[in-house]
Amino acid sequence: MKRLVIACSTALLLLFSVSISAQDFQGQAIYQTKTTLDMSNFGGDQMSAERKKQIADRMKSMLEKTYVLNFNRTESTYKEEEKLEAPGAGGGGRFGGMMSSFTGGPQYKNIKESLILQEQEFFGKQFLVKDSLPKLEWKLGSETKQIGQYTCFKATTTKPVDEMDFTSMRRRGRGNDDKEEADKKVDSTKKANNQVFEDIEVPKFVVVTAWYTPQIPVSTGPGEYHGLPGLILEVTADKTVMLCTKIVMNPKDKEDIDKPDKGDVVTRDEYNQIMKDKIEEMREMYGGRGGRGGRRN
């Protein structure tokens, strides 16, 4: 049955690819993303329930977002939808500046060149995070479901988690369904470099479930996801869900799909180290004075 599904998906992809090959093909997809975080796992017993609620409210704007994916056959851009923020909304000041560094900026993908670029601003400095597209080993299933007017097929994979991905952060030894994973010891080098996160862990891998439609024959999707025989319309990864709510094929007003070139070019590992160094510096600066921003070891 799986072979039949794969064969049908491939045939549909080839059919639609031929039909669009002679035209200037472009599409736009809107995604609603939502991340669920259990704030009871953070702050330990020292943080009051009221304080946790205040932080959760301030993080809401970073946990529920709308993104726009503009794509052609080989390239795409994925950007947060621009919107006016209500006065006093969102996390401002140092908190907002810090959390915006954990969330992804505008992203560019090139499937043909296996390239991913992400614009990122960190404390007023512009970076361009450059890496190869992650290699995702998808398992194609036979299950289908309808998303809007599109018939979608299920696919799953396991992917490594970025160590600075705040959406997967959890208090060490809690919030983990896999006890063996929770009991694993953290690499001593990483622990030394992440003293501010000494009570927080990030799983090494997460299972990803995606739903793609061969009716739109492009091998891309939201965020870093790609590599399926059709546009990915829904992704569930750990605590985050990305759901496509609208698709416009060959829009009248096409957005430019340009490769960004501004900012200091760094790899993801280099950018993560820059963040960790700055966080540790701030911990020493504010926590070392006996304030509430940290604690002395």
Residue, then its C-alpha position, 0 to 999 in steps of 0.5 A: m500500500k505504501r508503495l502505491v501511495i508513493a507511486c501515486s504521489t510521484a506521478l501526480l508530482l510529475l504531472f503537475s510539474v509538467s503542467i507548470s513548467a512552461q509558466d512563471f509559477q509562484g504561490q503564496a501560503i499563509y500559516q498559523t503557528k502555535t506553540t504550547l509551553d507549560m510555564s509550571n516547568f520554569g522558575g521552580d518553586q521560587m517563582s510565584a504562579e502570578r509571576k509565571k502567568q505574567i511571563a506567559d502573557r508576555m510570551k503569547s505574541m511569540l507563541e502564536k504567530t502568522y507567517v507568509l510563505n512565498f514560493n516557486r519551484t526551487e526557492s521560497t521566503y518565510k516571513e512573519e506577517e507584518k502587523l501593528e502591535a497594540p500599545g503595551a502588548g508583547g515583551g518590551g525592553r530587555f525581555g523582548g530583545m532577548m526573546s526575539s533572538f530565540t525566534g526566527g527572523p525572515q528566512y530564505k530557502n533554495i532547494k536546488e542549492s540546498l541552502i537556508l539563510q535566516e536574517q537575525e537581529f541580536f541586541g541591535k546587530q544584524f546577522l545572516v545565519k547560513d547553513s545547508l538545508p537539514k537532511l530529513e529522512w521522511k517516511l511516507g504513509s498511506e493515511t490521508k486527510q483533507i486540508g481545505q480543498y487539498t488532499c494531503f498525505k501523511a509523512t513522519t521524520t525524526k529531526p535533531v533539535d537546535e540547542m537554543d530552540f526555546t519552544s522545546m525547552r523544558r525543566r530538566g527531568r520534567g515534561n518529558d514522556d520518555k524517561e530514558e531521555a529525561d535521565k540522560k546526562v548532559d554533555s559537560t562542555k555544553k553544561a559549562n557553556n550554558q550555566v544560565f540554562e542549568d535547570i533547563e534541557v532541550p531534547k536531542f530529537v523530536v518526531v515530526t508529523a507532516w501533511y503534504t499535498p501533491q496537488i501543489p508540486v513543490s518540495t517545500g513547506p514552512g520553516e526549514y521543512h522540505g523534501l516531500p513530493g508536494l507542498i507541506l500544509e501542516v507540521t506538528a513538531d514537539k509542542t509546535v503546530m504549523l497549519c496552512t489556512k490559505i493558499v493563492m496560486n500565481p497571485k496577481d501581485k507577486e512577492d519578490i523571492d530574493k536571497p538576503d545578503k545583509g548582516d554578518v554571515v555566521t553558521r547556526d552554531e556560531y550564532n548560538q554561541i554568540m547568544k550563549d556568551k551574551i546571555e552569560e554576560m547578562r547573567e553575571m551583570y545583573g545576577g552578580r549584583g544581587g538582583r533578581g536577574g540571576r544567582r551567584n554560584 
